[in-house]
């Protein structure tokens, strides 16, 4: 049984870290590291999956989604 993804195959999302992980809970810091972010204004282009969207939602106050250029 194959799982059906609502996202377009090969879709990506670019996120930029806009907030500092200082004085944040350890799980939020770990989520930023899991997204590949560790310093302010770093950008990462990630595969658009439900897992990545959940991680972005968890630290939404520390990151922004950047429009494709």
Order of alpha helices (4+ residues) and beta strands (2+ residues): beta-alpha-beta-alpha-beta
